[in-house]
Amino acid sequence: MLRVLYDTATDPTGIRDVEAVLKAIVRRTRSLIGSDVAYLSLNDYDSGESYVRVTDGATTALFRNIRMPLGEGVLGAVATGEAPAQSADYLNDESKSHLESSDTAVAAEGVRAIMGVPLRAEGKVIGALWSPTGTRTCSAVMTLP
């Protein structure tokens, strides 16, 4: 575990390719959390959406291609920088905002628990980093502030 943390802290500094940096962040997030899937969304302020840019462990194209209006649904809310989000049973969590298109993708992927945090660069929210999981228990979901 310490090795994964160390690699997470040092790898991005040696990588010059943006796509490789994003993939390393997502892969390490999945490894650290022990989740089935991890993904990073980026905000497209021109279209008013946050879209999945990089995934690790996702098995369905539907999930890998989620686009969510900024401020709507759990992804769109976190991607605006509103706050981190978590749910131990996302599809049945009535406290979360839901959109049919994203819920369909989440169900197809077999996601149960989810947690995400806003992704910031130079003081601006540029997207969100997520770590959903399916049937395995994800204890980290319960420790997110």
Secondary structure, DSSP 8 states (H G I E B T S, - for coil): -HHHHHHHHHHHHH---HHHHHHHHHHHHHHHHT-S-EEEEEEETTTTEEEEEEEES---HHHHT-EEETTSHHHHHHHTTS--EEESSGGG-TTS---HHHHHHHHHHT--BEEEEEEEETTEEEEEEE--BSSS--GGGGG--
